[in-house]
Amino acid sequence: MKNINIETGVGIFLIAGFVCLGYLSVKLGDIHPFGTSQYPVKARFSSVSGLKEGAAVEVAGVPVGKVSKINLDNYEATVELLINPGVRLQEDSIASIRTQGIIGDKYVKIKTGGSAQYISPSGEIMETESAIELEELISKYIFEKK
């Protein structure tokens, strides 16, 4: 009788451990097994140098989403952004690729506009600013002929 209680306790402990491990894997892996409530918005850039999938999307310095896909389409980079459901972007918003600090990660900064019309889910941000390549700026400055 005592062995059955110990074995049952160990079994329950192992099951609880596997449930916790599964929960942590889903949360830390940023996996959404039942879908997400975020809505997609696209933006086209001539260069997304250094931007990666999973990068943050910010409005006024506040994270409001993430980059879900980056594709090449007609020699332009098409970036799909997943925006949180409570955030509505005006049609004249401007998306730009910025760097956190001097050598930090790249992220998408959205500057909202003043339009009364909003971008619908699966819509597109028309105004974009591509990534500034620090290496190009430095090389222009260094090798500039005087």
N, C-alpha and C positions, 0 to 999 in steps of 0.2 A: 504494500500500500504506500509506503514511504517513497519507493522508487518511482511509482507512477506520478506522485506529486512533484518530484524533482524533475522528471522528464517533461511533464506538462509545463512547469515553470520555465525550463530552458527553451522549450518550443515556442512559448509565448514571447520570451525575450528575443529569440532569433527573428520571429515574424515582425515584431516591433522594430528591430534593427533594420530589416530589409525595407520596411515601409519608410523609415526615416531616410535611409540611403536613397531610395527612389525619389522622395520629396526633394532632397537636396540636389540630386542630379537634375531634376526638372527646373528648379529655381536657379541654380548656378549656371546651368547650360542655356538659360533663357529660351527654353522650349515651351511652346504653347500647344499641348496635345488636343485641346478642345477649341482651337482657333483663338483669334485675338479680336478685341473690339476696336483696335486702331484702324484707320482708313488710309488707303494708299493715295499718294500724290506723286506725280512725276515732275522731273526738272531735267533740262538738257544743258550740258556744259561742254565747252570746247576742250577743257582739260580738267580732270579730277585727280591730278597727280598726288598720290599719297592717301587719298580717301579710301576707306575700307568698309565693307559691309559690317553693320553693327555699330558704326560711328553714331555719335549723338546728333540730334537735330535740336537747335535751340531757338527760342524767341525771347528777346530781351534778357538773355543770359540764363533762361530757365529751360531745362530739358523738356521737350514736348513730343519726342519721338525718336526714331532711329532710322538709319539707312538700311533698307532690306535687300536691294539688288543694285548692281552696277553692270550695265551692258553697253556694248559698242553698237551704235546704230547710225549708219550713214556717216561715218567718221566723226561722230559726236558721242559723248558719253551720256547715256540715259540713266539717271539715278532715280530709283523708286524709294520714296520716303514713307514710313508708316507714322502717321500723326495720331496723337491721343484724341479720343472722341470729344472731349470738352473744348478742344482748340479749333477755332474756325479761322481760316486764312483768307484774307481779301484777295480779289483777282489781281490787284496790282502789287502784290507782295514781291519782294526781291530775295532770291536764294543765293547765297554766296558761300564759297568754301573758305574756311578760316583755319588757322593753326592755334592751338592752345599753347601760348608762350612762344618762345623762339624756335624750339625744336620739338614741340609737343605733337600730339595726335591731331589729325585733321578732323573737322566737324562741319556740319552745314548750319549756317546762321541764316535765319529768315527775318527780314525786316518787313514788318507789316505795312500795308498801304492804307489809304483812306477811302477806298471804294466801298460802296454799299453792297456790292455783289461779292459773294463768297465762292471759293473754289469748291466744286463738288467732289465727292469721293471718286477716285480714279481720274481726277482732273489733272491739269498741268500748270506749273508755275512758269510763266512766260519770260519773266525777267530774271536773268542769272548772271553771276560774276564767277569766273573760273578761279582756280587756285593760283596763287602767286607763287612762282617757283623761286625760292631764295637763292638757289645756285645760279640761275640766270641773272638775277639782279647783281649778285656779287661779281660774276664774271664780266658783266657790262661795265661795272664800276672799275674793276681792276685793269681790264684791257682796253679801256677807253683811251683813244689817242687824243693827245692834247695839242 
